[in-house]
Amino acid sequence: MADIKIDKTIDARGAACPGPLMELIKAMKQESVGTVIEILSSEKGTSVDAPAWLQKVGQELVKVEERGDYWSIIAKKIK
C-alpha cells in the first residue's frame, strides 16, 4: 500500500469546517466507483469527521496522515 494511486486531489486547506468534508462528499457523489480521492485540510476536525462519514456511508478510508500544518485524508469510492 506504499504506492497509492490518487485519481483526484482536493486542496481544501484554509477552508473552515465543514467545508473540506462537504468537498469530499461532493467528490464522492461525482466520481466513479474505484476512484481514489485525497483531500487536504488544515482543519483538524476533518481528520476525524471525514473518516467517520466514510464509515457511515460505507466508503473506504485508505489513509489519514498529518503533514505538518495540514492533514491528508485518502478515500476510495467502493460503491
C-alpha positions in Angstrom: 0.0 0.0 0.0 3.1 2.2 -0.1 2.2 3.4 -3.7 -1.3 4.7 -3.5 -2.5 6.0 -6.9 -4.5 9.1 -6.3 -7.0 10.0 -9.0 -8.3 13.3 -7.6 -6.8 15.7 -5.1 -9.0 18.4 -3.4 -7.0 21.1 -1.7 -9.3 22.5 1.0 -6.5 23.9 3.1 -7.7 27.2 4.7 -11.4 26.3 4.3 -13.4 26.4 7.5 -15.2 23.3 8.8 -17.4 21.7 7.4 -16.1 22.9 4.0 -13.5 20.2 3.5 -15.9 17.5 4.4 -18.5 19.0 2.0 -15.9 18.9 -0.8 -15.2 15.3 -0.1 -18.9 14.4 -0.1 -19.4 16.3 -3.4 -16.4 14.4 -5.0 -17.7 11.1 -3.8 -21.1 11.7 -5.5 -19.5 12.8 -8.8 -16.7 10.3 -9.2 -16.9 6.7 -10.5 -16.5 3.6 -8.3 -12.9 2.8 -7.9 -11.8 6.5 -7.8 -9.2 7.3 -5.1 -9.7 10.8 -3.7 -7.3 12.8 -1.5 -8.5 15.8 0.5 -6.0 18.2 2.0 -7.3 20.1 5.0 -5.8 22.4 7.6 -8.9 21.8 9.8 -8.1 19.2 12.4 -11.7 18.3 12.7 -11.7 17.0 9.1 -9.2 14.2 10.2 -12.0 12.9 12.5 -15.1 13.9 10.6 -14.1 12.5 7.1 -13.3 9.0 8.4 -16.5 8.9 10.4 -18.5 10.0 7.4 -16.8 7.4 5.1 -17.6 4.6 7.6 -21.2 5.8 7.9 -21.8 5.7 4.1 -19.8 2.5 3.5 -16.9 4.0 1.6 -13.2 3.0 2.1 -10.8 5.1 4.2 -7.4 4.4 2.8 -5.2 6.7 4.9 -5.1 9.7 7.3 -1.8 11.4 7.6 -0.8 14.6 9.4 1.7 16.6 7.2 2.9 19.4 9.3 0.1 22.0 9.4 -2.4 20.1 7.4 -3.9 16.6 7.0 -4.2 14.3 4.0 -7.2 12.1 4.0 -7.4 9.4 1.3 -10.6 7.6 0.4 -11.7 5.2 -2.2 -15.2 5.1 -3.7 -16.2 1.4 -3.5 -19.9 1.7 -4.2 
